[in-house]
Amino acid sequence: MINKLTELADYFRKIPAAFLIAITCVLSLILFLPEKQASILAVEGFREKYRVFLGPALLLAISFCAARIYLFCMEGYKQRKALKAKKESLHRLTPEEKGYLVPFIQYKKNSIYVGMDDGIMAGLAAKNITYLAANMGNLLDGFAFNLQPWAREYLEKNPHLLDGYVGRPMTPEQKLNSRLMG
């Protein structure tokens, strides 16, 4: 019995919301139309014959509409909460992480290149602030990383969050040359 109810719930979850609303409206009209209008639409006989099924079907459709609305609202709430947490993470950046983000904001760069073994960039990617733009790269030039759109938008509005930055991103070749020169 539980399996059949679960299957029914999965079936209703797959029904498009517009169709579910249409079913609810039609059932409501059939059940609650005054006699005169029901007679004009020729649904009074159908209503009387199947009323025992129409009422529970309407309640079921209404409950699934309410569940859809609830899930829609909760999804929006979760997304806003997640975005707020991400934005708060930009307030807690280390000076080195800020240094890696400066080229994106001050110099309007779309991508910066660093090695795959770069721990600072890996930390920014783990925080979902940057992402690996392409799987192609090489040992000298590194790999392209981009700034997440939400992070770019927020940092462009709040550039003061990058104050106090230290260092800058370097390709593997630049790191190697700085070690050889220094």
ChimeraX attribute file (.defattr): number of C-alpha atoms within 10 A of each C-alpha:
attribute: neighborCount
match mode: 1-to-1
recipient: residues
	/A:1	6
	/A:2	7
	/A:3	8
	/A:4	9
	/A:5	10
	/A:6	11
	/A:7	12
	/A:8	11
	/A:9	12
	/A:10	11
	/A:11	10
	/A:12	16
	/A:13	15
	/A:14	9
	/A:15	11
	/A:16	9
	/A:17	15
	/A:18	10
	/A:19	10
	/A:20	19
	/A:21	15
	/A:22	12
	/A:23	16
	/A:24	20
	/A:25	15
	/A:26	13
	/A:27	20
	/A:28	17
	/A:29	14
	/A:30	21
	/A:31	20
	/A:32	12
	/A:33	16
	/A:34	11
	/A:35	12
	/A:36	10
	/A:37	14
	/A:38	18
	/A:39	12
	/A:40	9
	/A:41	11
	/A:42	13
	/A:43	17
	/A:44	18
	/A:45	11
	/A:46	13
	/A:47	19
	/A:48	12
	/A:49	11
	/A:50	11
	/A:51	14
	/A:52	10
	/A:53	10
	/A:54	18
	/A:55	16
	/A:56	11
	/A:57	16
	/A:58	18
	/A:59	14
	/A:60	14
	/A:61	20
	/A:62	19
	/A:63	13
	/A:64	20
	/A:65	19
	/A:66	12
	/A:67	13
	/A:68	15
	/A:69	13
	/A:70	12
	/A:71	12
	/A:72	12
	/A:73	12
	/A:74	12
	/A:75	12
	/A:76	12
	/A:77	12
	/A:78	12
	/A:79	12
	/A:80	12
	/A:81	12
	/A:82	12
	/A:83	14
	/A:84	11
	/A:85	11
	/A:86	16
	/A:87	16
	/A:88	11
	/A:89	13
	/A:90	20
	/A:91	12
	/A:92	11
	/A:93	16
	/A:94	14
	/A:95	14
	/A:96	17
	/A:97	22
	/A:98	22
	/A:99	20
	/A:100	21
	/A:101	27
	/A:102	21
	/A:103	16
	/A:104	18
	/A:105	17
	/A:106	12
	/A:107	9
	/A:108	11
	/A:109	13
	/A:110	14
	/A:111	17
	/A:112	22
	/A:113	21
	/A:114	28
	/A:115	23
	/A:116	18
	/A:117	10
	/A:118	14
	/A:119	12
	/A:120	17
	/A:121	25
	/A:122	18
	/A:123	13
	/A:124	19
	/A:125	17
	/A:126	11
	/A:127	13
	/A:128	15
	/A:129	21
	/A:130	21
	/A:131	18
	/A:132	18
	/A:133	15
	/A:134	10
	/A:135	9
	/A:136	9
	/A:137	14
	/A:138	14
	/A:139	12
	/A:140	15
	/A:141	16
	/A:142	21
	/A:143	21
	/A:144	20
	/A:145	22
	/A:146	20
	/A:147	23
	/A:148	13
	/A:149	11
	/A:150	13
	/A:151	18
	/A:152	20
	/A:153	12
	/A:154	13
	/A:155	20
	/A:156	14
	/A:157	11
	/A:158	12
	/A:159	13
	/A:160	10
	/A:161	16
	/A:162	23
	/A:163	11
	/A:164	11
	/A:165	17
	/A:166	14
	/A:167	12
	/A:168	13
	/A:169	21
	/A:170	18
	/A:171	21
	/A:172	21
	/A:173	15
	/A:174	15
	/A:175	15
	/A:176	13
	/A:177	11
	/A:178	11
	/A:179	9
	/A:180	8
	/A:181	7
	/A:182	6
